[in-house]
Structure formats: C-alpha cells, structure tokens
Amino acid sequence: MRKYISLLCFICCPPVLCRNGDSAVHSFTSVTSKEKNGSRSSVDKIVDNLFCSTDINNDGRISFDEAYSGCLLLYIQLNRQAPLNPPSREKIALLYLQADNDKSNLLDREQYGILLKKLVRRALLRLTTHKIVTWVGAPLLTEVIVRSLASQQEGLEGMLRFVVPSIYHDSVIPVLTSRSFHRSLWMVILVVTLGNICLGFVNFLLDLTLPDPRSFSRRWMKTLNQR
C-alpha cells in the first residue's frame, strides 16, 4: 500500500510550501532518498507535506472545508491521467467523520493520514480500472469486432450500397468498410461506454464501503453545512 500512496502522490501532487517556508517535497525519489537518513517512512513524510499544503489557515488542524479542497486539488491533478470525477461532498464528509474518531470536527495529522489513505485507495482503484479498460479491454474487444466485420465484408458493402447514394459509392464505401475506420470507430465507442460502465460499477462498490450516515447522527448534516 505504501508504494501505491507514494506513486499516486508523485503523479498527482505538485510542490507546495509548508508553514515554515521549507519546500514540501512530493517527489517519490526525493522522499525515498531522505528515508535512508531517518526512521520515518515515506508515507509519513508525504502525509506531513500534504497536511502542510491542506492546512490553509495554519492552525495545525484540518477542517472539513480544507479536507474537501484538498480532495478537489488531488483530483484536478489526477485528471491529467484519466477523466475521473471527484467524490461528492457528501461522500467525503462521511470519510471525514469516520477519520474524526475523537468527534472534534477537526483532524490532526494522524487522523488526516487516515482520511488521505482512504481517498488515495479509492482514487487508485478508479484510476487502475480506467487504465485497464482503455489499455486492455477496449483494444481487445475492438479487434474482435473488426475481425467479425471483416468476415461479413460483402454483406456490409451491400447494405451500404443500399443506404449510401450511388454518387458517393466510390468515395464513401471503401472508407466505411476499411479495417482502419472500424478500428478507430469501435475503439472510441468502447473506451467511452466500457469506461463509464466499469467506473460506475467501481463507484457502486466503493459506495458500499462508506459508513452509514445515520451512525453519525446530526454530525453529518452539520459537517456538510460547515463554512
């Protein structure tokens, strides 16, 4: 799990400044090299750096609005890798309250680390699903469809000659029946449709792991209305 958190932070988090003015190192290489000189893990150092960047008012505690802003910034960076929507404010509030085990409505560094790891785990699962679909699933299904259409070339041409005006037969039909056209068309269709279906299923499974809002009584609504 540690290497995945380090990897995602390396991909998603730009350098920021901590309260003491020191540059917060988000590079996986820099963090692991420093780890040799200290007893703290790379994950602890990454959490420290993210805690510094998220604690906007510098009070040493993370409010819900600060945690929500940090999650949005994380997904802004993550969208450079894949078009993923961030969790809703309601879902983040549930994870926030789950991490707030002392019911103070503020997170210290350890509690924020718990929240961060859950957010990273959810993001990694969604990112991995998207990559598998776009790199493996869609290309394989596209090739199956293209080969199937190639075996029905004559029937496809006959149908197109019936649909396409005769004046365009020589220019349009060779394009519409070519393998390259079919491959490009079905790749786009499958990436979009399979991506949405798989991400929707993953989101459904992730939502099942969220705590019940009723377990937090009125704190959930109070947190959502916090400004």
C-alpha beads as a LAMMPS data file, in Angstrom:
LAMMPS data file: protein, C-alpha beads

227 atoms
226 bonds

1 atom types
1 bond types

-500.0 500.0 xlo xhi
-500.0 500.0 ylo yhi
-500.0 500.0 zlo zhi

Masses

1 110.0

Atoms # bond

1 1 1 0.000 0.000 0.000
2 1 1 2.853 2.374 0.821
3 1 1 4.361 2.266 -2.632
4 1 1 0.953 2.962 -4.190
5 1 1 0.401 6.029 -1.986
6 1 1 3.898 7.270 -2.831
7 1 1 3.331 6.663 -6.529
8 1 1 -0.010 8.481 -6.623
9 1 1 1.373 11.450 -4.691
10 1 1 4.311 11.568 -7.098
11 1 1 1.883 11.641 -10.048
12 1 1 -0.732 13.938 -8.609
13 1 1 0.802 16.416 -6.172
14 1 1 2.861 19.425 -7.286
15 1 1 5.432 21.024 -4.967
16 1 1 3.927 23.293 -2.298
17 1 1 5.237 25.399 0.588
18 1 1 4.753 24.396 4.214
19 1 1 4.107 26.834 7.023
20 1 1 7.774 27.040 7.958
21 1 1 8.652 28.131 4.423
22 1 1 10.507 24.938 3.503
23 1 1 9.719 23.371 0.164
24 1 1 7.432 20.362 0.573
25 1 1 8.971 17.544 -1.432
26 1 1 6.381 15.493 -3.240
27 1 1 8.813 13.646 -5.454
28 1 1 8.915 9.923 -4.760
29 1 1 12.648 9.878 -5.442
30 1 1 13.387 12.693 -3.007
31 1 1 11.246 11.192 -0.272
32 1 1 12.768 7.721 -0.525
33 1 1 16.299 9.099 -0.557
34 1 1 15.641 11.037 2.648
35 1 1 14.069 7.984 4.245
36 1 1 17.515 6.383 4.473
37 1 1 18.637 9.084 6.913
38 1 1 15.616 8.847 9.243
39 1 1 13.320 6.340 10.858
40 1 1 10.075 7.762 9.465
41 1 1 8.522 6.145 6.443
42 1 1 7.978 7.817 3.095
43 1 1 4.218 7.663 3.652
44 1 1 4.546 9.609 6.921
45 1 1 6.556 12.300 5.173
46 1 1 4.075 12.536 2.320
47 1 1 1.223 12.900 4.818
48 1 1 3.181 15.659 6.580
49 1 1 3.687 17.512 3.314
50 1 1 0.042 17.188 2.316
51 1 1 -1.016 18.243 5.805
52 1 1 1.040 21.426 5.393
53 1 1 -0.452 22.205 1.999
54 1 1 -4.044 21.497 3.061
55 1 1 -3.954 23.384 6.374
56 1 1 -4.843 26.708 4.761
57 1 1 -5.307 28.715 7.961
58 1 1 -2.171 27.225 9.560
59 1 1 -3.878 26.226 12.827
60 1 1 -2.448 22.711 12.862
61 1 1 -5.867 21.118 12.314
62 1 1 -7.768 20.208 9.163
63 1 1 -11.363 21.370 8.889
64 1 1 -13.831 19.688 6.577
65 1 1 -13.675 22.538 4.048
66 1 1 -9.884 22.269 3.980
67 1 1 -10.066 18.491 3.518
68 1 1 -12.660 18.884 0.764
69 1 1 -10.497 21.464 -1.029
70 1 1 -7.517 19.138 -0.747
71 1 1 -9.512 16.294 -2.312
72 1 1 -10.578 18.516 -5.210
73 1 1 -6.969 19.566 -5.811
74 1 1 -5.949 15.903 -5.759
75 1 1 -8.491 15.061 -8.449
76 1 1 -7.523 18.076 -10.543
77 1 1 -4.042 16.590 -10.767
78 1 1 -5.440 13.075 -11.203
79 1 1 -7.493 14.167 -14.210
80 1 1 -4.239 14.669 -16.073
81 1 1 -4.048 10.876 -16.058
82 1 1 -7.724 9.969 -16.542
83 1 1 -11.116 11.747 -16.671
84 1 1 -12.277 10.912 -13.143
85 1 1 -14.852 12.888 -11.198
86 1 1 -14.051 13.534 -7.516
87 1 1 -16.259 12.006 -4.811
88 1 1 -19.268 14.102 -3.881
89 1 1 -19.153 16.424 -0.896
90 1 1 -21.497 14.037 0.947
91 1 1 -19.165 11.055 0.435
92 1 1 -16.090 12.985 1.519
93 1 1 -17.996 14.131 4.608
94 1 1 -18.650 10.507 5.568
95 1 1 -14.964 9.599 5.201
96 1 1 -14.019 12.752 7.103
97 1 1 -16.299 11.900 10.039
98 1 1 -15.039 8.316 10.036
99 1 1 -11.476 9.595 10.404
100 1 1 -12.566 12.077 13.103
101 1 1 -12.611 9.431 15.836
102 1 1 -12.481 11.963 18.697
103 1 1 -15.570 13.804 17.349
104 1 1 -13.850 17.196 17.429
105 1 1 -14.903 18.048 13.826
106 1 1 -11.221 18.745 13.135
107 1 1 -8.492 16.344 12.017
108 1 1 -4.995 16.195 13.440
109 1 1 -2.064 14.883 11.458
110 1 1 -2.745 11.205 12.277
111 1 1 -6.459 11.456 11.523
112 1 1 -5.758 13.295 8.296
113 1 1 -3.403 10.477 7.325
114 1 1 -6.284 8.012 7.754
115 1 1 -8.525 10.131 5.524
116 1 1 -5.773 10.609 2.939
117 1 1 -5.090 6.885 2.634
118 1 1 -8.780 6.158 2.076
119 1 1 -9.044 8.844 -0.586
120 1 1 -5.883 7.592 -2.289
121 1 1 -7.116 3.992 -2.192
122 1 1 -10.387 4.992 -3.836
123 1 1 -8.596 7.098 -6.452
124 1 1 -6.114 4.330 -7.260
125 1 1 -8.864 1.766 -7.756
126 1 1 -10.750 4.061 -10.137
127 1 1 -7.578 5.043 -11.999
128 1 1 -6.491 1.406 -12.355
129 1 1 -9.937 0.440 -13.666
130 1 1 -9.826 3.204 -16.270
131 1 1 -6.334 2.226 -17.418
132 1 1 -7.245 -1.462 -17.737
133 1 1 -10.318 -0.595 -19.809
134 1 1 -8.505 1.821 -22.135
135 1 1 -5.267 -0.150 -22.471
136 1 1 -6.530 -3.739 -22.480
137 1 1 -10.303 -4.211 -22.582
138 1 1 -11.249 -1.774 -25.347
139 1 1 -8.402 -2.760 -27.739
140 1 1 -9.158 -6.487 -27.376
141 1 1 -12.887 -6.083 -27.972
142 1 1 -12.187 -3.718 -30.862
143 1 1 -10.037 -6.331 -32.583
144 1 1 -12.724 -8.985 -32.102
145 1 1 -15.364 -6.735 -33.644
146 1 1 -13.118 -5.689 -36.545
147 1 1 -12.336 -9.298 -37.438
148 1 1 -16.009 -10.203 -37.205
149 1 1 -16.956 -7.365 -39.554
150 1 1 -14.181 -8.376 -41.976
151 1 1 -15.774 -11.802 -42.343
152 1 1 -19.023 -10.103 -43.328
153 1 1 -17.469 -7.652 -45.783
154 1 1 -19.763 -8.454 -48.687
155 1 1 -22.931 -8.106 -46.641
156 1 1 -21.740 -4.809 -45.203
157 1 1 -20.906 -3.447 -48.643
158 1 1 -24.320 -4.488 -49.937
159 1 1 -26.073 -2.739 -47.090
160 1 1 -24.031 0.438 -47.615
161 1 1 -24.778 0.458 -51.349
162 1 1 -28.452 0.405 -50.457
163 1 1 -28.124 3.223 -47.882
164 1 1 -25.468 5.493 -49.415
165 1 1 -26.440 7.478 -52.560
166 1 1 -24.871 5.960 -55.695
167 1 1 -22.903 9.117 -56.441
168 1 1 -20.871 8.531 -53.266
169 1 1 -20.293 4.795 -53.632
170 1 1 -16.717 5.014 -54.888
171 1 1 -15.607 7.605 -52.316
172 1 1 -17.541 6.645 -49.176
173 1 1 -17.998 2.858 -49.201
174 1 1 -14.252 1.968 -49.302
175 1 1 -13.731 4.178 -46.247
176 1 1 -16.683 2.817 -44.283
177 1 1 -15.671 -0.778 -44.956
178 1 1 -11.962 -0.370 -44.208
179 1 1 -10.454 -2.005 -41.134
180 1 1 -8.764 1.188 -40.013
181 1 1 -12.093 3.030 -39.917
182 1 1 -13.781 0.235 -37.987
183 1 1 -10.868 0.007 -35.581
184 1 1 -10.910 3.747 -34.826
185 1 1 -14.699 3.922 -34.550
186 1 1 -15.094 0.971 -32.227
187 1 1 -12.115 1.970 -30.105
188 1 1 -13.739 5.331 -29.340
189 1 1 -17.144 3.749 -28.677
190 1 1 -15.772 1.044 -26.390
191 1 1 -13.458 3.352 -24.433
192 1 1 -16.371 5.658 -23.634
193 1 1 -19.037 3.029 -22.957
194 1 1 -16.869 0.457 -21.183
195 1 1 -15.108 3.174 -19.222
196 1 1 -18.388 4.592 -17.915
197 1 1 -19.835 1.154 -17.158
198 1 1 -16.753 -0.086 -15.309
199 1 1 -16.250 3.150 -13.386
200 1 1 -19.930 3.139 -12.459
201 1 1 -19.587 -0.394 -11.102
202 1 1 -16.433 0.509 -9.168
203 1 1 -18.163 3.592 -7.732
204 1 1 -21.069 1.375 -6.660
205 1 1 -18.702 -0.999 -4.842
206 1 1 -16.867 1.890 -3.197
207 1 1 -20.140 3.410 -2.019
208 1 1 -20.964 0.116 -0.299
209 1 1 -17.871 0.569 1.868
210 1 1 -18.921 4.029 3.062
211 1 1 -20.217 4.296 6.631
212 1 1 -23.930 4.764 7.231
213 1 1 -24.773 8.483 7.654
214 1 1 -27.157 7.512 10.463
215 1 1 -24.192 6.350 12.517
216 1 1 -23.056 9.978 12.828
217 1 1 -26.427 11.304 13.940
218 1 1 -26.590 15.046 13.266
219 1 1 -22.858 15.494 12.776
220 1 1 -23.091 14.586 9.073
221 1 1 -25.504 17.387 8.203
222 1 1 -23.614 19.790 10.457
223 1 1 -20.384 18.972 8.639
224 1 1 -21.961 19.416 5.211
225 1 1 -23.282 22.841 6.207
226 1 1 -19.980 23.906 7.708
227 1 1 -18.447 27.048 6.198

Bonds

1 1 1 2
2 1 2 3
3 1 3 4
4 1 4 5
5 1 5 6
6 1 6 7
7 1 7 8
8 1 8 9
9 1 9 10
10 1 10 11
11 1 11 12
12 1 12 13
13 1 13 14
14 1 14 15
15 1 15 16
16 1 16 17
17 1 17 18
18 1 18 19
19 1 19 20
20 1 20 21
21 1 21 22
22 1 22 23
23 1 23 24
24 1 24 25
25 1 25 26
26 1 26 27
27 1 27 28
28 1 28 29
29 1 29 30
30 1 30 31
31 1 31 32
32 1 32 33
33 1 33 34
34 1 34 35
35 1 35 36
36 1 36 37
37 1 37 38
38 1 38 39
39 1 39 40
40 1 40 41
41 1 41 42
42 1 42 43
43 1 43 44
44 1 44 45
45 1 45 46
46 1 46 47
47 1 47 48
48 1 48 49
49 1 49 50
50 1 50 51
51 1 51 52
52 1 52 53
53 1 53 54
54 1 54 55
55 1 55 56
56 1 56 57
57 1 57 58
58 1 58 59
59 1 59 60
60 1 60 61
61 1 61 62
62 1 62 63
63 1 63 64
64 1 64 65
65 1 65 66
66 1 66 67
67 1 67 68
68 1 68 69
69 1 69 70
70 1 70 71
71 1 71 72
72 1 72 73
73 1 73 74
74 1 74 75
75 1 75 76
76 1 76 77
77 1 77 78
78 1 78 79
79 1 79 80
80 1 80 81
81 1 81 82
82 1 82 83
83 1 83 84
84 1 84 85
85 1 85 86
86 1 86 87
87 1 87 88
88 1 88 89
89 1 89 90
90 1 90 91
91 1 91 92
92 1 92 93
93 1 93 94
94 1 94 95
95 1 95 96
96 1 96 97
97 1 97 98
98 1 98 99
99 1 99 100
100 1 100 101
101 1 101 102
102 1 102 103
103 1 103 104
104 1 104 105
105 1 105 106
106 1 106 107
107 1 107 108
108 1 108 109
109 1 109 110
110 1 110 111
111 1 111 112
112 1 112 113
113 1 113 114
114 1 114 115
115 1 115 116
116 1 116 117
117 1 117 118
118 1 118 119
119 1 119 120
120 1 120 121
121 1 121 122
122 1 122 123
123 1 123 124
124 1 124 125
125 1 125 126
126 1 126 127
127 1 127 128
128 1 128 129
129 1 129 130
130 1 130 131
131 1 131 132
132 1 132 133
133 1 133 134
134 1 134 135
135 1 135 136
136 1 136 137
137 1 137 138
138 1 138 139
139 1 139 140
140 1 140 141
141 1 141 142
142 1 142 143
143 1 143 144
144 1 144 145
145 1 145 146
146 1 146 147
147 1 147 148
148 1 148 149
149 1 149 150
150 1 150 151
151 1 151 152
152 1 152 153
153 1 153 154
154 1 154 155
155 1 155 156
156 1 156 157
157 1 157 158
158 1 158 159
159 1 159 160
160 1 160 161
161 1 161 162
162 1 162 163
163 1 163 164
164 1 164 165
165 1 165 166
166 1 166 167
167 1 167 168
168 1 168 169
169 1 169 170
170 1 170 171
171 1 171 172
172 1 172 173
173 1 173 174
174 1 174 175
175 1 175 176
176 1 176 177
177 1 177 178
178 1 178 179
179 1 179 180
180 1 180 181
181 1 181 182
182 1 182 183
183 1 183 184
184 1 184 185
185 1 185 186
186 1 186 187
187 1 187 188
188 1 188 189
189 1 189 190
190 1 190 191
191 1 191 192
192 1 192 193
193 1 193 194
194 1 194 195
195 1 195 196
196 1 196 197
197 1 197 198
198 1 198 199
199 1 199 200
200 1 200 201
201 1 201 202
202 1 202 203
203 1 203 204
204 1 204 205
205 1 205 206
206 1 206 207
207 1 207 208
208 1 208 209
209 1 209 210
210 1 210 211
211 1 211 212
212 1 212 213
213 1 213 214
214 1 214 215
215 1 215 216
216 1 216 217
217 1 217 218
218 1 218 219
219 1 219 220
220 1 220 221
221 1 221 222
222 1 222 223
223 1 223 224
224 1 224 225
225 1 225 226
226 1 226 227
